[in-house]
């Protein structure tokens, strides 16, 4: 088989996969049919170095870009007189494909990192945040507060810092967080 035909096949398969994936992305993906929590989603999702959902270097997108780039660079290099032997066109096509796949990986990883930021409040930054008691806090017991952080409303179990009872609807300030327990004082 002619090497140029192999390059055309690689380019075609990668291109067709990319086009079909773009049009069919929401037809079969994104549905959770049970199973383990947190593992549903698209094939591109993976876990990066900090165990947060991210973009994997071996995702279908990077593999398709590698195959497409290999075929494209192979076709280009096989047409030049200086690089038309398999001993030059294949290594150059591989290098070009790795570069393109690496750039695609870095681009999508940067996009995922910026778009998948959590709206969940960072507990360490909640001290001093205003809150409202939504379930009365007994002197030596636990009630519940509601607070707003980064535009989202959250609720949490709370205790009184001074071991005094705090009535429902009272305005309070979060003084510290220990585990899942918020400590508050009346403002």
Secondary structure, 3 states (H helix, E strand, C coil): CCHHHHHHHHHHHHHHHHHHHHHHHHHHCCCCCCCCCCCCCCCCEEECCCCCEEECCCCHHHHHHHHHHHHHHHHHHHHCHHHCCHHHHHHHHHHHHHHHHHHHHHHHHHHHHHHCCCCCCCHHHCCCCEEEEEECECCCCCEEEEEEECCEEEEEEEEECCCCCECCCCEEEEEEEECCEEEEEEC
